[in-house]
């Protein structure tokens, strides 16, 4: 596959506008697989990245985003034993690590100092990584998970970043033997999957939103147990000191004081939204309740495989809107307006790249 051309959609500059683009896939090695990309989810981080809003000094254009990739294996390296040609596999936000440090050996490879992101990064051979808004990818077999036959590939795509981003910090509350009260702050791509996952874990789940607009969706469509409007001071007052955790999925600036007040003593605010500005809180809000703010970055490959298997075991369904590749700029606009329920998934294999 040396020199094979992949067709894609890429951003050329910080305007974030995507257009057709072609590039050469990196040389494949004995541990690599070549994938024909079938579907790719669209994440808020993709929008931040194409605009250079995250680590702008290191943004590399042309930039092909996409890190919720579902593909079909079309070629195997000689050392790949755990997959076969024709398998459907998933690729998330990480495609490389050192493989030797304590983090890599503890299923925490996403925190390795030599972690390689799916796009806008440099691979070990010096090539720029490009994401799943493309017709094909080359991937080290360690960074792919098997998608079960019973799980539709378009359904699997959002699990590979949004889903595992919620699952990874929430799994610490599994098997406690007690009723866990959790809050899901923000009902977007990650938030809606957080509700589904937390409910599947048996938690009592409250959706926290800044307005009442999503109450019906949260309660009737996602089967949350309750709904809390963060701008309603009466509701907030009644909910103070009531949550074991709040999963904060909001990708835009928001003060944290209100949400820290909702936590029980020793409760945790789990921050997973990639906010491009500093967040604010008072130290006393944490000290007086032995509360914690905990960040979490996507999840490990082990987490990802556990989640796709859980999806099949529980018969879960994510709420997605499947669109063609040439709709991506409009999808970004709608996503920014929060006008999607709840995740765009690109039909890459069925799209025109001209």
Secondary structure, DSSP 8 states (H G I E B T S, - for coil): -TT-EEEEEEE-STT--EEEEEEE-----TTEEEEEEEEEE--HHHHHHHTT-SSGGG--SSB----SEEEEEEEE-TT--S--TT-EEEE-SEEE--S-STTGGGT-GGG-TT-EESSSSB-TTS-B---SSBSEEEEEGGG-EE--TTS-HHHHHGGGTHHHHHHHHHGGGTT-SS--EEEEE--SHHHHHHHHHHHHTT-EEEEEESSSTTHHIIIIIS--SEEEETT-HHHHHHHTT-EEEEEE---S---SHHHHHTEEEEEEEEE-S--SS-----HHHHHTTT-EEEE--S--HHHHHHHHHHHHHHT----EEEE-GGGHHHHHHHHHTT-SSSEEEEE-TT----
